Amino acid sequence: MGEKTEKTTTQIDAEELERRLTRPLRFACTFCPWTFEASLEEGKLEAERHRLGEHPGARQTRRRRRPIPAPHLVKRPDLTEEEEEEVALERRRRAALHGIELA
């Protein structure tokens, strides 16, 4: 039987990173039917070369996810002013129990 060799977390992480960087990915253009399949590094370079060569006027943008507001921070339209004040008072009371002072 063969010997078992123990790998460290660092070695496993390095192998996983290498596997991910060399895995073939498909890149596509937003503006035309161009596609390209390659590793991450090569694909990013080729995609940028295509965009600059074929669509030089296109602005490069990044998508931003819109943060979902925390439910406790959203004003509820179904509450009266008195109920809102009651909720605020309760929040301050609970915060005070934990040694936190709310404005």
Secondary structure, 3 states (H helix, E strand, C coil): CCCCCCCCHHHHHHHHHHHHHHCCEEEECCCCCCEEEECHHHHHHHHHHHHHHHCCCCCCCCCCCCCCCCHHHCCCCCCCHHHHHHHHHHHHHHHHHCCCCCC
